[in-house]
Amino acid sequence: MSVDQIRRPHQRAVATFRRVWRSSLPLRVIVSTLVASVVVVLLGGQFFLNRARNGIVASKKQGSIVEASTALQRMQTQLDDTDLRTESLLERLGQLADEVGSQPGQFSVIIETTASVYMSRGVMPASVPQTLRDEMSMEPRQLYVTLTDVRYDDGSSEPGVVVGGHLVAPSGQMSPVYFLFPAHAETQTLQVLRRALWLTGALLLAALAIIAFTVMLQVTVPLRAARDVAGRIAGGDLDQRMQVRGTDEMASLATSMNNMAAELQRQISQLEDLSRVQQQFVSDVSHELRTPLTTMRMATEVLHESRDRFSPDLRRTVELLHDQEERFELMLGDLLEISRFDAGAAVLNLEEVDLADLVSAEVTAQEAVARRFEVPIELVIEGSTIVEADPRRIQRILRNLLNNALGHAERRPVTITVAGDDQAVAVTVRDRGVGFAPSQSDQVFRRFWRADESRNRVGGGTGLGLAIALEDARLHQGWLQAWGRPGRGAQFRLTVPRNQGIVLDRSPLPLVPADAEPPPGSGAEVGPTAAQAGQLALPATDSRAGSGSSPVGPVGEVES
């Protein structure tokens, strides 16, 4: 197994922990509280146990010294009264060891001589630490005490205290005496104390967890309520309000939220009223202009048909009047169409059409314009291109895209590509003219927008073509996207689903043209950056052919 295979599960676990940790405020607060409490309980419990142990050990040592001192004096008195002419010293020491250490449960005695060792029943000489023997050999006239393990001849042992002193024979010979005091009761006391302390700590931690959870509920419940209300307001339900309880900080938050929602509702209502008035004004003006425009149209046609009989200056004036009247009529039609989109009254008249035929027909219709601008048009068709669509609206999209390309091509070729897959059919219109800057990418589909304000509008455009084209594409649940670079032209891509029930997640054609490489030494990047076209775009996904990735590309998205 490689190092990477070992690291991946660990990295996934860490990533999962971080995601869960960052996603929950109550979890962070409760876990932090418990961790801090555990540290405090452990440190406090250990400190308390150490103090209790030191106190018990000190008390045990003091009591052992008192008992050992009393026992040693009694043994010394009995030894002094011994008649060594009738009794051996060693025998007497053995008797003293048996007599004094014969009380079980209190202490045991070990007497060491140069010849032998005398001890109470059951204990082992190994119970006496060597350090104690060394200290006693240096200062033989006082008592010494230390902790030890009392060892028994059956192999068992228990904690205890050993007190060492000396017996002085009538002859002046000193023999070390050790008193072993088992600490069984003290050990049990410490164990009971330790269990009680840990049980108390566990109960305290559980209580702290419950308290932390309760406190967090008092904070998170109002916050979640605020989040839910804000989400519903963002979803369009402007009548939602938070319930105000009390006068604390949460009540202040609820009051501020409610005031914000009320002000937002008022502003949106004003904007909606203004928008309705604007839409109604555009619609009324457009309809009211129909009658005088028709009269003007009839008069202009009469003058235009008779222009050969006029003087050159008057004939040019009539021709200009006729052209501007036609443009005015187109703008009026576009305004009426925009007003229908704004009012939500636009509908599709669906039928099965071949998108390639619509593109070919539009190219044929635009041949005169292309010749006037001296722009060659190249048409490439790949695969089946039959879709379910409204042919009138699709033709209008294609007309607007082609007019836009011819008007900005700068006498360079315009390439139109049509291709389809099992999900959709796409059309790309590629010009190699002025293009547009990345900072202008969100303005391409705006109404009356021009890439270069110093350029006159060519081809009789009204400034509403791309905006209407975007609305038509959106009405088909399709995509209309654009890519551009200053000086390297632009490419617009229309993607239409084959059937209206299909949700697009890719396009048969790439948005970035294949000839989009920057000039040598320019340092420009080829990869596009996505920018949403104002507020006209709808979220959807996009797939670039041949890239192996699936970046997001909404309807009306502009890539530049």
Secondary structure, 3 states (H helix, E strand, C coil): CCHHHHHHHHHHHHHHHHHHHHHCHHHHHHHHHHHHHHHHHHHHHHHHHHHHHHHHHHHHHHHHHHHHHHHHHHHHHHHHCCCCCCCCHHHHHHHHHHHHCCCCCCCEEEEECCCCEEECCCECHHHCCHHHHHHHHHCCCCCEEEEEEEEECCCCEEEEEEEEEEEECCCCCEEEEEEEEECHHHHHHHHHHHHHHHHHHHHHHHHHHHHHHHHHHHHHHHHHHHHHHHHHHHCCCCCCCCCCCCCCHHHHHHHHHHHHHHHHHHHHHHHHHHHHHHHHHHHHHHHHHHHHHHHHHHHHHHHHHCHHHCCHHHHHHHHHHHHHHHHHHHHHHHHHHHHHHHCCCCCCCCEEEEHHHHHHHHHHHCHHHHHHHCCCEEEEEECCCEEEECHHHHHHHHHHHHHHHHHHCCCCCEEEEEEECCCEEEEEEEECCCCCCHHHCCCCCCCCCCCCCCCCCCCCCCCCHHHHHHHHHHHCCCEEEEEEECCCEEEEEEEEECCCCCCCCCCCCCCCCCCCCCCCCCCCCCCCCEEECCCCCECCECCCCCCCCCCECCECEEEC
